[in-house]
Amino acid sequence: MGRRAALGGGAALAAAALAACSGSGGASGDGTRVMTTAYALSYLVKTVAGDSAEVIDLAKPGVDAHGLELSVSEVSQLAGADLVVMIPGFQTAVDDALASHGSENALAVDSVIEMLPSDAAAAGHDEHAGESAEEHAEHAEEGSDAGGEEEHDHGDTDPHFWHDPSLMAQVAVAIGDRLAEIDPDSASTYRDNAQALSAELEALDKELEELFGAIDGPKPFVTSHTAFAYLAHRYGLEQIGITGVDPEVEPSPQRLLELESVIREEGVTTVFFETTASPKVAQTLADKLGITAAELDNLETQLDESVDYPAVMRSNAEALAASWR
């Protein structure tokens, strides 16, 4: 679905939902209801809330969360939720729904943490291409065959903050404070859980810092799209995207030739594709260069309920580290 279609569809759904939930000032039934729009957000809210709130994640397992589409009932749920934890600019349908019914019940992540600019996703390899960060980002987007109408508009910021555990820790505390305001009877539970989770995430951050810090030299890695800028920024890695921050953009032949040159120059051993992206381009590129193609979990959705956020972060870090050893 193109952006214009999504905008129109989102507005229509929001209007229908408003009619359906007219007069309701909060979640239906007893208890606190929280809506989230990506797995990482759901992980935070469920851990902080425990059994004191119902948490509904709109991101479908294994489905690219960028292109999230909402049914009339889901828009109605957003309108009636006690809290919506979301990332502005990440999903057009969510932005449109909140714009239509009001965002008083929303906790926007960018009000809690400092988001990276969207062009930072392409900035890791600038010095090798002889370009500024802005020129490289522009080049990455222009070097695609996809039309602008099919791209997701993430605005000026990169939404993939969850690849930095220290930022996740800050958001966890903010969620605890907001839930405590909404449900004072359980305030101590929310705040205690948030502080405990924040400490765990800070410990994870230190663990990853030690892992990456133990590896000498440059740490370049190639990914399907530049979803890992926060990881690269936090730990001093070099992200090289086959495409930019939009996963639907297809690389041009010129971009693929450029990547071949960069991969040889950097001695890259692995081309990574993501869990919600097709491995075709990454595999083709790796096969042509005689190197490995491997998977990184972008954590937009949860693929296996037995594997949580910290486990995936550790798995991703180990996969990256193995590519440099």
Number of C-alpha atoms within 10 A of each C-alpha: 13 13 17 12 12 20 16 13 19 26 21 16 22 29 17 16 24 20 11 15 18 12 9 12 12 17 20 14 7 8 13 19 21 26 26 25 24 28 24 22 26 23 19 24 28 19 17 27 26 13 11 18 20 17 21 19 21 20 22 16 17 15 16 19 20 23 20 18 19 21 14 18 15 19 28 24 21 30 31 25 23 23 25 27 22 22 25 19 19 23 22 22 26 25 18 21 27 20 13 18 19 11 16 11 22 21 20 15 22 17 12 15 15 11 17 18 13 22 22 21 29 30 24 23 21 17 11 10 12 10 14 14 19 15 16 23 23 14 16 22 22 18 20 21 12 15 12 14 12 15 18 22 17 18 12 12 22 25 25 25 24 23 23 23 25 22 22 23 24 19 26 28 23 19 24 24 17 19 25 18 13 14 16 12 11 15 19 14 18 29 22 15 22 26 17 16 20 23 14 16 22 18 15 20 23 13 13 21 15 12 15 18 12 10 12 9 8 11 19 23 25 24 23 29 26 26 27 25 30 25 21 22 18 16 17 16 20 22 26 28 27 30 28 29 30 20 21 19 24 20 22 18 12 10 18 17 12 13 17 15 11 18 22 11 10 13 12 18 21 27 29 26 24 20 20 20 19 12 17 12 18 24 19 13 21 20 13 10 15 11 15 16 21 17 20 21 18 23 24 24 24 24 17 9 7 7 10 15 18 15 12 16 23 15 14 17 17 14 16 22 16 11 17 18 8
